[in-house]
């Protein structure tokens, strides 16, 4: 098993600390709460500081972190540790450098801090069958006789979740990290049918006798109080636990070569939303991190009847909008109407159905609108609007009202024009008839004889 990150990442992190040190900042100690249970007092929280170095010989980080009255950076460290008892100031050797991750060390003066808890840890054999081969001997190694600590840390902005198990010689404050498990995908969001990578990587101290005993990896799923095994692998015997979840896989080459225990889900389904726990076992040791997966899919909309039938003023139409295939809940359905002139119109209240769950875990819901056409003029566009975490969706149908009582301006102008045209035609016909009658009268009148002389 190798380091969780590449050598380049480790060098960059350490160099970053040295650069900060050169500017007077140094690698600040990691602030934690030491949580333990005291008889009669319940859980007790004690403020704790972790000064981190990458190896016992890397004196630079330790010197920078230890209090000193001769530099501005050390005065800051000294003030921050003034209310911490000496037994709770630890000098931790972390060969994986995960405790030096940037998300665990905010800028100087920042009020936002990582969440860190330190607990006493009791080494014990694993209670799951796929890790039983790691402790097949009934004897506990003498190496376990020491003070063991576990740390659970959540970085800034959810950029890192880290779990470590460290060993310190009895009654000392110099623990060495033996097992470290981390994820940089604390929260993952994806759509239906998309491939998903749930990041999980681990590091085991190669100098520890426990790292030679093999490892086991377990992925579990938890949602609303229910859980199931997704995939488990015994790295010592190279065996998968029976019945892994269909579509879930590990990169076994990367697992053995670089401690890459990331889980791949080939196609995300609605039922995959929930909490995933990545647990890594060494002989007598366990560390785990959690990853939240949310599968989000906006709804598909359909309106019925479509197209809408022709309506008369005052007629009431029943129109239904069906939203289907969305996840998760909830969903907001509403109606909008734009008249033929572009002006919005108020609509009556619509009734909503309850949510219905489909076989694939997605949901559907419908809205029924009783559409009164008396106030909608000549009609326009009726729109169903669905607002969901996955986005807003709209579906539109046209409504045409015939025989409406109030004509539009265009219709009024058309009727005036028609009236003028008819008036002109009638006038012209009248003059034509009058002219013909006049001419006919002249032709039929008898000639007047001349008077006798």
C-alpha positions in Angstrom: 0.0 0.0 0.0 1.3 3.4 -1.0 0.6 7.0 0.0 -2.9 8.3 -0.6 -1.7 11.2 -2.8 1.0 11.4 -5.3 4.5 12.4 -4.3 3.9 15.7 -6.1 0.9 16.5 -3.9 2.9 15.8 -0.8 5.8 18.0 -1.9 3.4 20.8 -2.8 1.7 20.7 0.6 5.0 20.7 2.6 6.5 23.5 0.4 3.3 25.5 1.0 4.0 25.3 4.7 7.6 26.3 4.3 6.6 29.3 2.1 4.1 30.4 4.8 6.8 29.9 7.4 9.2 32.2 5.4 6.5 34.9 5.4 6.1 34.6 9.2 2.9 32.5 9.1 4.1 29.0 9.5 1.9 25.9 9.5 -0.7 26.6 12.2 -1.6 23.9 14.7 -4.9 22.1 14.0 -7.5 22.9 16.7 -9.5 19.9 17.9 -11.7 18.8 20.8 -10.6 15.8 22.8 -13.8 13.9 23.7 -13.8 11.3 26.4 -16.3 10.0 28.9 -15.7 10.5 32.6 -17.5 8.5 35.2 -20.4 10.5 36.7 -19.7 13.5 34.3 -20.7 12.1 30.9 -18.8 13.3 27.8 -16.1 15.9 28.5 -14.7 18.1 25.7 -11.1 19.5 26.1 -9.5 21.9 23.7 -6.6 20.3 21.9 -3.9 21.4 19.5 -2.2 19.1 16.9 1.2 20.2 15.6 1.8 18.2 12.5 5.0 17.0 10.8 5.5 14.5 8.0 8.3 12.5 9.5 10.2 12.3 12.8 13.2 14.0 11.2 11.3 16.9 9.6 12.2 19.4 12.3 11.1 22.4 10.3 7.4 21.9 10.8 7.8 21.0 14.5 10.0 24.0 15.2 7.7 26.4 13.4 4.7 25.0 15.3 6.2 25.0 18.8 5.8 28.1 20.9 8.6 30.6 20.8 8.8 34.2 22.0 11.2 35.2 19.3 8.8 35.4 16.3 5.4 36.8 15.4 4.2 33.4 14.1 5.2 31.7 17.4 3.5 34.4 19.4 0.3 33.6 17.6 0.7 29.9 18.3 1.5 30.7 22.0 -1.6 32.8 22.4 -3.8 30.1 20.8 -2.4 27.4 23.1 -2.6 29.5 26.3 -5.8 27.8 27.4 -4.7 24.3 26.5 -3.2 22.0 29.1 0.2 20.6 28.0 -1.2 17.0 27.9 -3.5 18.1 25.1 -0.9 19.6 22.8 0.2 16.8 20.5 3.0 16.6 18.1 1.7 14.3 15.4 3.8 12.6 12.7 1.7 12.0 9.6 3.6 10.4 6.8 0.6 10.7 4.5 0.5 14.5 4.9 -3.3 14.4 5.0 -3.4 16.4 8.2 -1.6 19.2 6.2 -4.4 19.4 3.7 -5.2 23.0 2.8 -8.8 22.7 3.8 -7.7 22.0 7.3 -5.7 25.1 7.7 -7.7 28.4 7.1 -6.0 31.7 6.6 -4.6 33.4 9.7 -7.4 35.3 11.5 -10.2 33.3 9.9 -13.2 32.7 12.2 -14.2 29.6 10.3 -12.4 26.5 11.5 -12.4 22.8 10.5 -14.5 20.5 12.6 -12.1 18.1 14.5 -12.7 15.6 17.3 -10.1 13.4 18.9 -11.1 10.3 20.8 -9.3 7.5 22.7 -9.2 4.4 20.5 -9.3 0.8 21.5 -7.7 -1.7 19.0 -9.7 -4.8 18.5 -10.4 -7.5 16.0 -12.9 -6.7 13.2 -16.4 -8.0 13.7 -17.2 -8.5 10.0 -16.4 -11.7 8.1 -14.6 -10.1 5.2 -12.0 -8.7 7.6 -11.7 -11.8 9.8 -8.5 -13.0 7.9 -6.6 -9.9 9.2 -6.8 -11.2 12.8 -6.9 -14.9 12.4 -4.4 -15.3 15.3 -5.9 -15.2 18.8 -2.8 -13.4 20.1 -2.7 -9.6 20.2 0.6 -8.2 19.1 2.7 -6.4 21.7 2.7 -3.4 19.3 -0.9 -2.7 20.5 0.3 -1.9 24.0 0.3 1.9 23.6 -2.0 5.0 23.7 -4.2 5.0 20.6 -6.1 8.0 19.3 -8.6 8.4 16.5 -9.4 11.7 14.8 -12.5 12.6 12.8 -12.1 15.8 10.8 -14.3 17.7 8.4 -12.4 20.4 6.3 -13.6 23.8 5.3 -16.5 24.0 2.8 -16.9 20.3 2.8 -13.6 19.9 0.8 -12.3 17.0 2.9 -13.5 14.4 5.3 -10.6 12.6 7.1 -10.3 9.8 9.7 -7.0 8.8 11.2 -5.8 6.3 13.8 -2.5 7.1 15.5 -0.3 5.3 18.0 1.7 7.0 20.8 4.1 5.4 23.3 2.3 5.2 26.6 1.9 8.6 28.4 3.6 10.6 25.6 2.3 13.3 23.3 4.0 12.2 20.1 1.6 10.0 18.2 2.3 8.5 14.8 -0.5 8.1 12.3 -0.8 4.4 11.4 -4.0 4.5 9.3 -5.5 7.4 7.4 -8.7 7.4 5.3 -10.0 10.4 3.5 -12.5 11.6 0.8 -12.6 14.8 -1.2 -16.1 14.2 -2.4 -17.9 14.8 0.9 -21.1 15.7 -1.0 -21.9 14.4 -4.5 -24.8 15.4 -6.7 -25.6 13.8 -10.0 -28.5 13.1 -12.4 -30.3 9.9 -13.2 -28.4 7.4 -15.3 -25.0 9.2 -14.8 -21.9 7.4 -13.7 -20.8 8.3 -10.1 -17.4 8.3 -8.4 -17.4 8.3 -4.6 -13.9 9.2 -3.6 -12.2 7.2 -0.8 -8.4 6.8 -0.3 -6.4 5.3 2.5 -2.8 5.2 3.6 -1.1 2.8 6.0 2.2 3.5 7.6 4.6 1.0 6.0 6.8 1.0 9.1 4.0 -0.3 11.3 3.9 -4.0 11.9 0.1 -3.8 11.4 0.3 -2.7 7.8 2.0 -6.0 6.8 -1.1 -7.9 7.9 -3.2 -6.8 4.9 -6.3 -4.7 4.7 -10.0 -4.9 4.0 -12.4 -2.3 2.5 -16.1 -2.1 3.1 -18.7 0.2 1.5 -22.1 0.5 3.2 -25.3 2.4 2.4 -27.5 4.1 5.0 -30.7 6.0 4.4 -33.5 6.8 6.9 -32.4 4.4 9.5 -31.9 1.5 7.0 -28.6 0.2 5.7 -27.2 -2.4 3.4 -23.8 -3.7 2.3 -22.8 -2.3 -1.1 -19.4 -4.0 -1.6 -16.7 -5.5 0.6 -13.3 -6.7 -0.3 -10.7 -8.7 1.6 -7.3 -7.5 0.4 -5.4 -10.2 2.2 -7.2 -13.1 0.5 -8.2 -11.1 -2.6 -11.9 -12.0 -2.2 -15.1 -10.0 -2.6 -17.9 -10.5 -0.1 -20.9 -12.4 -1.5 -23.6 -10.5 -3.2 -22.1 -7.0 -4.0 -24.6 -4.5 -5.3 -25.1 -4.7 -9.0 -23.4 -1.9 -10.9 -20.9 -1.1 -8.0 -17.2 -1.6 -8.6 -13.7 -0.9 -7.2 -10.5 -0.3 -9.1 -8.6 -3.3 -7.6 -5.3 -2.4 -9.3 -5.4 1.2 -7.9 -6.6 -0.2 -4.5 -3.5 -2.3 -4.0 -1.1 0.1 -5.7 -2.1 3.4 -4.2 -4.8 2.8 -1.6 -7.6 4.0 -4.0 -10.8 2.5 -2.5 -13.1 4.8 -4.5 -16.5 3.3 -5.3 -17.9 3.5 -8.8 -21.7 3.4 -9.5 -22.1 2.8 -13.2 -25.6 4.4 -13.5 -27.2 6.5 -10.7 -30.7 5.6 -9.7 -33.1 7.4 -7.4 -32.6 4.7 -4.8 -28.9 5.4 -4.6 -29.4 8.8 -2.8 -28.2 8.6 0.8 -25.1 8.2 3.0 -22.2 6.0 2.0 -19.7 4.8 4.5 -16.2 3.9 3.3 -14.5 1.8 6.1 -10.9 0.5 5.9 -9.7 -2.3 8.2 -6.1 -3.1 9.2 -5.4 -5.8 11.8 -7.2 -4.5 15.0 -7.7 -1.0 13.4 -10.6 0.7 11.7 -11.1 4.2 10.1 -14.0 5.4 8.1 -15.4 8.4 6.3 -18.9 9.2 5.0 -20.0 10.5 1.6 -23.4 12.0 0.9 -24.9 11.2 -2.6 -27.9 13.0 -3.9 -29.5 12.0 -7.2 -31.4 14.9 -8.6 -33.7 14.8 -11.6 -36.2 17.5 -12.6 -39.7 16.5 -13.8 -41.1 15.9 -17.3 -44.3 17.8 -17.8 -47.4 17.0 -19.9 -50.7 18.9 -20.2 -54.0 17.3 -21.0 -56.1 17.7 -23.0 -53.6 18.9 -25.6 -54.4 20.8 -27.7 -57.1 22.5 -25.8 -60.5 22.5 -27.4 -62.1 25.8 -28.7 -63.9 27.5 -25.8 -66.8 29.9 -25.6 -66.8 32.9 -23.1 -67.8 31.7 -19.7 -67.1 28.1 -20.4 -65.1 26.2 -17.7 -62.4 23.8 -18.9 -60.7 21.1 -16.8 -56.9 21.1 -17.5 -54.4 18.7 -15.9 -50.6 19.1 -15.7 -48.7 15.9 -14.9 -45.2 16.0 -13.6 -43.3 12.7 -13.6 -39.9 11.1 -13.2 -38.5 13.6 -10.7 -36.4 13.0 -7.6 -36.1 14.0 -4.8 -39.2 15.6 -3.1 -40.6 18.2 -2.9 -42.0 19.8 -6.1 -43.9 23.1 -6.6 -46.5 23.1 -9.4 -48.3 26.4 -10.5 -50.1 27.8 -13.5 -49.6 31.0 -15.6 -51.6 32.6 -18.3 -50.6 35.2 -20.9 -53.3 36.8 -23.0 -53.2 37.3 -26.8 -51.9 40.9 -26.1 -49.2 39.6 -23.8 -50.9 40.7 -20.6 -51.0 38.1 -17.7 -54.3 37.1 -16.3 -55.2 35.8 -12.9 -56.2 32.1 -12.6 -58.3 30.3 -10.0 -56.8 27.9 -7.5 -55.6 24.5 -8.7 -55.9 21.3 -6.8 -52.8 19.1 -6.2 -52.6 15.4 -6.0 -50.4 13.5 -3.5 -47.0 12.3 -4.5 -46.8 8.9 -6.2 -43.7 6.8 -6.2 -42.8 4.8 -9.3 -41.1 1.4 -9.5 -37.7 3.1 -10.1 -37.9 5.4 -7.1 -38.9 8.5 -8.9 -42.0 10.5 -8.1 -45.0 12.0 -10.0 -47.6 14.6 -9.1 -50.4 16.3 -10.9 -52.2 19.7 -10.7 -55.9 20.1 -11.9 -57.0 23.5 -12.9 -60.7 24.6 -13.5 -60.2 27.2 -16.1 -62.9 29.9 -16.3 -62.7 31.5 -19.8 -65.0 34.4 -19.0 -62.1 36.7 -18.1 -59.6 35.5 -20.6 -60.6 37.6 -23.7 -59.8 35.9 -26.9 -57.5 33.4 -25.3 -53.7 33.1 -25.2 -51.1 30.7 -23.7 -51.6 28.5 -20.7 -48.4 27.5 -18.9 -47.7 24.8 -16.3 -44.6 25.6 -14.2 -42.7 23.1 -12.1 -40.1 24.3 -9.7 -37.7 21.7 -8.4 -34.1 21.4 -7.0 -33.1 20.1 -10.4 -34.3 23.2 -12.2 -37.5 24.9 -13.4 -39.5 23.3 -16.2 -42.4 24.8 -18.2 -45.0 23.3 -20.6 -47.4 25.5 -22.7 -50.6 25.0 -24.6 -52.6 27.5 -26.6 -56.2 28.5 -25.7 -58.6 30.1 -28.2 -61.9 31.6 -27.1 -64.6 32.0 -29.8 -67.7 34.2 -29.7 -66.2 36.5 -27.1 -68.4 39.4 -26.0 -65.8 42.2 -26.1 -64.1 42.6 -29.5 -60.5 43.6 -29.7 -59.3 46.9 -31.2 -58.2 45.1 -34.4 -61.6 43.5 -34.7 -63.4 46.8 -34.2 -61.2 48.5 -36.9 -62.0 45.6 -39.2 -65.7 46.0 -38.6 -65.6 49.7 -39.2 -63.7 49.1 -42.4 -66.2 46.5 -43.5 -69.1 48.9 -42.7 -67.5 51.7 -44.8 -66.9 49.3 -47.7 -70.5 48.1 -47.6 -71.7 51.7 -47.4 -69.6 52.6 -50.5 -71.0 49.6 -52.4 -74.5 50.5 -51.6 -74.0 54.2 -52.5 -72.4 53.3 -55.8 -75.2 50.9 -56.6 -77.8 53.5 -55.7 -76.2 56.1 -58.0 -76.0 53.5 -60.8 -79.7 52.6 -60.5 -80.7 56.3 -60.3 -78.7 57.1 -63.4 -80.3 54.3 -65.4 -83.8 55.4 -64.5 -83.1 59.0 -65.5 -81.8 57.9 -68.9 -84.8 55.6 -69.5 -87.3 58.4 -68.7 -85.7 60.7 -71.3 -86.0 58.1 -74.1 -89.7 57.3 -73.5 -91.1 60.9 -73.2 -93.3 61.9 -76.4 -92.3 64.8 -78.5 -94.3 68.0 -78.0 -95.9 69.1 -81.3 -95.1 72.6 -82.4 -98.0 75.1 -81.8 -100.1 76.1 -84.7 -99.3 79.4 -86.2 
